[in-house]
Amino acid sequence: MFDRVKSKAIHKGLNMLLNGRYGEVQELDLDTQRHCVSLKILLKGEPSPVDVSIGRYEIDVRDPNRPVVVFHDLKASRQWIQELASDNFEGKSVDIPQKFVPLLKMLL
């Protein structure tokens, strides 16, 4: 149940991040125990939603002024998105904007 509350908050935060400019998160399944996420995103210009899974994520808040997330085992239902995610995000530290730090704390 608690993960469902977290999922709703993260869902809302991701839609704020996408800001309607790129699309909309339609579904989100968050497992904070296993640190994995599954998403269904309807991207602008795409005829159907894209399924994305993050097999594992790590959140590093050692520097509170620069929290980062690292994604592992990224998968997407569109090959070009899979390749883009692997090349740019797999195993790399991604800065988390300060306005999303309160949502981040829900994942810890």
GISUL-V830300 format. One record per helix or strand of 3 or more residues. SS is the DSSP state (H for helix, E for strand). FROM is the first residue (numbers start at 1). TO is the last residue. If there is no record, write none. Layout:
SS_FROM_TO, SS_FROM_TO
//
This chain:
H_2_18, E_23_31, E_36_43, E_50_60, E_68_76, H_79_88, E_93_95, H_98_107
//
